[in-house]
Amino acid sequence: MGPILVIKLGALGDFILSHRAMTAIRAHHRDAALTLLTIPSLAPLARATGLFDDIWCDDRPKATQPGGWLRLARRLNGAGFARVYDLQTSDRSGHYLRLMGPPFAARRPEWSGIARGCSHRHDAPDRTAKHTLERQADQLAIAGIGLADYPTLDLSWVPADISRHGFAGADKRFALLVPGGSAGHPEKRWPAARYGALAAALAEKGVTPVVVGTAIEADACAETAAGSPAAVNLCGDSPILDTMALARVAALAVGNDTGPMHLIAAMGCPCISLFSAASSPVRNRPRGPYEGPGAVVPPPGRSPDTVTVIQEGNLSDLTLERVVAALPAA
């Protein structure tokens, strides 16, 4: 088979959950040139995985930019892709199927996704009720990639050095706190003041609270860190790979329904993930490495399920006591 294209545009949590499907695609097409089409912010993470021969950044042209659509069509067709795996399965990525073929090329490539007219269509009626890991496994099975084709999950590409953050290794017990989240969905955030109280409770147990987040979440991170003098605030200084490296040795993590929690859970860190009524943990909760396609064997004494979900319709009603009671042994 000729060159292969994988489409995964975002967001961060979805990209991490798609890592296993991407690994299975790479293993199944081990001799093919594999290209990823993604968004610029995820390109560094994609490069770090080492799965792709080339990474393209999608300019995401608007409906009012016909020139952008024409350039994209020419690029997609010019590469001569034999098959496309659409892991985004959105209206936008489905529209790319219509760009690949006449009048821009003699024929369309094989296409795994949900777009009408694609060759390997995942149209099961229950697809939207499943978690991303199982949903994508079903999608790939239609294209000939079964569960037996999934290699054991390998995250050795994540760097191990966290010394620049003051942690030389596992010499200090610490917990990751993730108080941020999408600015467009404030209902997905547990109040920062309660994260601050949680930081104080952790410090009393001898566990250093380490706050992670991006610069746009600075206020929530600062309020969390203010809860304890022992807290370390890494807001704005916790890029994707650093967060994953910290998670490898952290005692536990607590966070909202947001991308960084998927990074942390993927490393096997015991997590408490807080959900409101705005999203479904059945479909979207973080998943650890010890369950699902390509799962690794957990260490002795560790449950395969390292993620505890607490769901409260309105996160403002979620008490500190309920979260503290759910904390894994640190």
C-alpha positions, 0 to 999 in steps of 0.5 A, a space after each residue: 500500500 502507498 502513503 497513509 494519512 491520519 487526520 487528528 486535529 484536536 483537542 489535546 485530550 482527544 489527541 492523547 486518547 487517539 495515541 493508541 489508534 495511531 500506534 496501531 495504524 503505524 504497526 499495521 502499515 509499518 513499511 508505509 510513509 505515514 503522515 499526520 494532519 493536525 493543528 499547530 499546537 499539537 505538532 510538537 507532541 506528535 513529533 515526540 511520539 516518533 510515529 509519523 514520517 511527516 506532520 502537516 499543520 492544517 490551516 483550517 480555511 474558512 468558508 470565505 477562503 476558497 483559495 485556502 480550500 484549493 491549496 489544501 485540496 492540491 496538497 492532499 491529492 498531490 501526496 498520492 495517499 492510498 488510505 486515510 484514517 480520519 480519527 477526527 470524524 468531524 464535519 470538517 474532516 469529513 469534508 476533506 474526503 470531498 476534496 480528495 478525488 475528482 476534479 482534483 484527482 482521478 480517484 479517491 483514496 480508501 477512507 476510514 471514518 464516518 463520512 458518507 461515501 467513504 470506503 470503510 465507514 464506521 456507521 454503527 448506531 452505538 458509536 457515539 455512546 462508546 468511549 473514544 478508545 473503544 470507538 476508535 478500535 471499532 472504526 479501525 477493525 472495519 479497516 482491517 486493524 483488529 485488537 491483535 494489531 495493537 502493540 503494547 502501549 509504549 510511552 518511553 518517548 516521554 522524557 524522564 528528566 524533571 530536575 528543572 522543576 526541583 524534583 530530582 526523581 521520586 525523592 519527594 511525594 507530590 500531587 498534581 492539581 489541574 484547576 484550569 480548563 476550557 475558558 468557554 466551559 466554566 461549568 467544567 471547573 471545580 472552584 479554584 478556592 476549593 482546589 486551594 483547600 485541597 492543596 492545604 489538605 494534601 500538604 498536611 498529609 506530607 504531599 507537596 501540591 504541584 499546580 499545572 496549567 497554561 498561562 491563560 489559567 493563571 488566576 485559577 492556578 494562583 488561587 489554588 497555590 495560595 491555599 498552601 505555602 508548600 504549593 509549587 505553582 508551575 502555571 505557564 511552565 508546564 508544557 505537555 511533555 513536562 506534565 507527562 514526565 511529572 505524572 510518571 512519578 507523581 503520587 496522585 493527581 486531581 483535576 477537571 475534565 480538561 486535556 492535561 488530565 488525559 496526559 497525566 492519566 496516560 502515564 499511570 498516575 492515580 487520578 481523580 477526574 472531576 466532571 459536571 453534567 456538561 460532559 460524559 465520563 462514559 465517553 470522555 473520561 481519562 484512561 490509564 495505560 492498564 485498560 483498553 486496547 494495547 494496555 500494559 500489565 499494571 505493577 503488582 498491587 495496582 488496579 488496572 483502573 487508575 482513574 476515579 471519576 467524581 461527577 456532580 451536576 454543578 461542580 460548585 456543589 462538590 464538597 472538599 470532603 468528598 474529594 479528600 475521601 476519594 484520594 488514593 493512598 499517597 
